[in-house]
Amino acid sequence: MKKTILFAGLAASALLLFAACNGTVSPASGAPTLDELYASRRSVRSYDAAKTISEEEVRTLMAATQQSPTWANTQTTRYYVAISPEKVAAAKQLVGERNAANIAGAPVVLVSTFVKGQSGFGRGTAVNEIGDGWGAYDNGLSNAYLILKAREMGFDTLIMGFRQSDGLRALFGIPDNEEVMAVIALGYRAGEPGQPNHKSLDEVVKFF
């Protein structure tokens, strides 16, 4: 009887180990599910200036963005991270007055770019009419990974399209072969943002 129980226990342990290696085990207790991340992520416009984020934490966040899919694995997205107080302050002056006020307490500012002429191209020629739009598409996918991973780590973000690209190029030494896309604030929310309204599913999805 004892042998039977021992064998059953070993078999159960083996099954759990196999499931874990194949990613089929449920998230650990307390870890947010993907649906919970969707529900809690917000575009945050008020940050707690008393809370900081370390370079190590940003590196963990950046590593997650490398898992995003790209055209032919070209991996053209680049990030420039302002984390020193001087660089952060300078970057905040290049996103417009309203954005600067919204992210005043954010301890980190990131600039997202992509290398032109690679994603969506074959032997230097655009494979379809979208051209460098595929670089922007891949960049957006990378940004999506970033903001969800940030939320999992307890951070909040604001993606800003209004920015002075020439000033950002000069500040971070961004080369001309990269397209400046978004500026992303990273920090901790100072309050609980409201829930935005969304269009009905039938307005944005068509089945055929």
N, C-alpha and C positions, 0 to 999 in steps of 0.2 A: 504493500500500500504506500509506504514511504517513498519507494522508488518511482511509483506511478505519479505521485504528487510532485516529486523533484523533477521528473521528466516534463510534466505539464508546465511547471514553472519556467524551466529552461526554454521550452518551446514558445511560451508566451513572450519571454524576454527577447528571443530571437526575432519573433514577428514584430515587436515594437522597434527593435533596432533596424530591421529592414524597412519598416514604414518610415522611420525618421530619416534614413539615408535617402529615401525616395521622395521626401517632402510631403508625406501624406498625414503626418501627425498634426493635430490641431495646435495653434499657437499656444505658448505657455500661458498659464493663468495670469491675467493682468495685462498681457501684451495686446495692443489694439488690433482689431481685424482691419482688413482693407476697407470694408464698408464703414467702419467707425472712423477711419482716417478721412474718407470722403466727407463724412458728416461733420467732422470737427474742424476741417481745414477752412480757413477764411482768408480773404485779403485783408490783412490787419493794418490799420492806419493810426495806431497808438501803441508805443512800445515802452516797456519798463526800463528806464535808463540805468537803474541800479543793478541790473543783471547783465553779466558778460558771457561771451562764448569763446572757448579756447581754440587755438589753431588745430589742436588734435581733433576736436569735435568737428570743425569745418572739414578737415581731411576725411573723416569718416563719412560725412555728408557727400563730399565730392566723389568718393569712391563709389557710392551708390549710383551716381549719375552715369558712371561708366558701364552700367548694366543696360542702359537704354539702347534700343535698336537703332541702327544707322544704315543708310544706303550702302550696300556692298561692303559693310564694315569699314567705311571710310573714316568714321570717328572724327568729324570735323569741328565739333563744338569745343570751344575754349572758355575758360573762366578766369577772371581777374578778381582777386579777393582783396578788398580793403579791410584790414583788421587793426592796423595801428591807428590810434586816435587822430593823427594828422591826416592820413589817407582817407579815413572815414569822413572826416569833416570836409575835406576837399571834394570827395565824391558827392556828398550831399548838396553841394553848391551847384551841381551840374544836372539836377533832375527837375528843376523848376521850383518856384516858391511854394506852391501847394504841396507837392510831393516832399519837399524838404521839411515842411512842417509836420507832415504825416509820419515821417520816419526819424524824427529828431532823436528819439531815444534808442534807435536800433544800433547795436554795437558792431555790426558787420554789414558791409555793402558789397555785392557781387556784380560784376559786369559779364554778361553772356554774349559770346560772339561765335561765328563759324567761319571756317576757311572757305573762300569762294572757289568755284570752278572744280569742285571735286564730287560732292554729293549730287547725284543726278547727271553726272557726266561720264562719258566713256571715251578714252583717248583724247581728252581735251574738248570734246564736243557734247553739247547737251543732248541727251537721249530723247527728250520730248519738250513740249512747249513750256513746261514749268521751270526748267533750267535751275538757277540757284534757289528757286523756291523750295527745292528739296533740301537744301542746306538749312533753310529756315525751318522747314518741317522737322528735320532731325533735331535741330536746336530746341524746338518746342517740346519734343518728346523728352529730351534731356532735362529741360526745365520742369516738366511734369514729375519726373522721378525725383528731382531735387525737392520740390515743395512737399511731396508726400513723405519722403524720408525725413525732411525737416520736422514735419508735424509728428511723425513717429518718435523723434528724438525730443519732443516737447517744445520745439521752436515754432515760430510763426514767420510768415513771409508776405511781401508785397511786390508784385511784378509791375514794373513801371516802363511804359513805352515812351513817355515824354522825357527826353534826355538830350544833352548836348554831346553828340558823338565826337566832334572834333576835340572838345575839351577832355573827354574820356580817353581818346587816343593819346593825347599829350600826357595826361596824368599817369596812365598805365603802360605807355609804350606799346600800344596796340598797332601792329603792322597794317599796311594798306591792303594786304590780301585777305584780311578778315573783315567781315561785316559786323558792325556793332548792332546787337539786337536789344535785349532787355537789360535793365538795371534791377536787381533784386535785393530788397532789404531783408535782413535776417536778425531776429531777436525774439523777445518774449512779449506776448500781448499784455498790455496794461489793464485791459478790461475785456469783457466778453462781447465780441462783435455780434451784430444782428444776423439773422438768417436771410439771405437774399431770395427774391422770388425767382422761380425758374419757369420757363415755358413748358407747356404740356408735352409729353413724349411724342404725341402725334403731330405736333408742330415741327419737330426736328427729325423725326424718323419716318421713312416710307418703306412699306413692305410690298414686295412684288411676287 
